[in-house]
Amino acid sequence: MGKVFSRSETEQEKFIRLCKKMADDDCRQYREGYPNSKDDDPTIMDNYLFFSNKIPMRPDGLYIEEILKNWFGDYEKLEYTHSYIQWLFPIRKKGLNAEAQPLQLHEAKAIRSDPQIRDRILRAYNMMLDFYGIKLVNELTGEVKRGHNWEERVKGLNKYLHNYLRITRILKFLGEAGFEDFKCPLVEFLLLECLKEKSLTEAKISLRDYWSGVLRNEADRTYILRLLSQFWPDYESF
């Protein structure tokens, strides 16, 4: 049974606790593969066709190859354009772009088995990592480190907090697309930058409530939670 709000709790504390519960529920459903959802419409192929470079994303009308070739390093476009993230990193839930479709189960299966699409996913991931000032060191293990532009790009991460929602989406999609092993190295990097290096100043709640929670591998999740408790001993009480 969940904790009942005490009379001594302020409205803000109640709101924080409610948000934490909603985050926990969302992450748990994701880790379990949305067990209560049977939705899989075999007629919906938008995400697969987009990754196959056969249809453009909507409403912008751009094909994935155009984005991957022309947007890398265009930080202003990546920051202020909000319609592309649902296409490059589709997940099972509807996003803010009404013209993007949630990822279907049959699409995820097809994406995982298509080498050309997997290559495009890696390119999209590299593009976003570079945007955040991070470098993918190993395309087999997912190891990451600070990029040459970290000092400059982390300013945007600390200022534009919608990027934390984007990172959650990216992590979720990596798991759906067959890159589960890439998630823990990224979360570990973000955790250390946030709690040890103190360079990522606004990410503590996202780190605790979402980024650690979407790790489907139990050993990875346990490892990250141990790091959390090491650098943030009272993380559960906040």
Residue pairs with C-beta under 8 A, 6 or more apart in sequence:
2 21
3 17
5 14
5 17
9 17
19 209
20 209
23 209
23 210
23 213
24 209
24 213
26 210
26 213
27 209
27 210
27 213
27 214
28 213
29 35
29 36
30 92
30 172
30 175
30 213
30 214
30 216
31 213
31 214
31 215
31 216
34 92
37 92
39 102
39 104
40 104
40 105
40 106
41 104
42 104
42 106
44 101
44 104
44 107
45 104
45 107
46 55
46 100
46 101
47 87
47 90
47 101
47 103
47 104
47 107
47 111
48 107
48 110
48 111
48 117
49 55
50 56
50 57
50 63
50 64
50 87
51 64
51 111
51 114
51 117
51 120
51 121
52 114
52 116
52 117
53 63
53 64
53 65
53 120
55 63
56 62
56 63
56 66
57 63
57 64
57 67
57 83
57 84
57 87
57 100
58 83
58 97
58 99
58 100
59 83
59 99
60 81
60 83
60 84
62 84
64 87
64 88
64 120
64 124
65 120
67 84
67 88
67 124
68 120
68 123
68 124
68 127
71 77
71 78
71 84
71 127
72 126
72 127
72 130
73 130
75 131
75 153
75 156
78 84
78 127
78 128
78 131
79 131
79 156
79 160
82 96
82 97
82 162
83 97
83 99
83 100
85 95
85 97
85 166
85 169
86 95
86 96
86 97
86 100
86 169
87 97
87 100
88 124
88 128
89 124
89 166
89 169
89 170
89 172
89 173
90 100
90 101
90 102
90 103
90 107
90 173
91 102
91 103
91 169
91 172
91 173
91 176
92 102
92 103
92 172
92 176
93 102
94 102
95 102
95 169
103 173
103 176
108 176
108 177
110 117
111 117
111 118
111 121
111 176
111 177
111 178
112 118
112 177
112 178
118 177
118 178
121 177
121 179
122 136
122 139
125 136
125 170
125 174
125 179
125 182
126 136
128 166
128 170
129 135
129 136
129 144
129 147
130 147
130 149
131 153
132 153
132 154
132 156
132 157
132 163
132 167
133 146
133 147
133 149
133 150
133 151
133 152
133 153
133 154
133 157
134 144
134 145
134 146
134 147
134 150
134 186
134 189
135 144
135 145
135 146
135 147
135 148
136 142
136 143
136 144
137 143
137 144
137 145
141 181
141 185
142 179
142 181
142 182
142 183
142 184
142 185
142 186
143 185
144 185
144 186
144 189
145 189
147 153
150 199
154 193
154 199
154 200
156 163
157 163
157 164
157 200
157 202
157 203
158 200
158 201
158 202
161 202
164 202
164 203
164 206
164 210
167 186
167 190
167 206
167 211
168 206
168 210
168 211
168 214
171 183
171 186
171 187
171 210
171 211
171 214
171 215
172 214
174 180
174 182
174 183
175 183
175 214
175 216
180 216
180 217
181 217
183 214
183 215
183 216
183 220
184 215
184 217
184 220
184 223
184 224
187 207
187 211
187 212
187 215
187 220
187 224
188 223
188 224
188 227
190 200
190 203
190 207
190 211
191 207
191 211
191 212
191 224
191 227
191 228
191 231
192 227
192 231
193 199
193 200
194 200
194 201
194 203
194 204
194 207
195 204
195 207
195 227
195 228
195 231
195 232
196 231
204 232
204 235
204 238
207 228
208 228
208 232
208 235
208 238
212 221
212 224
212 225
212 228
213 221
215 221
215 224
228 235
229 235
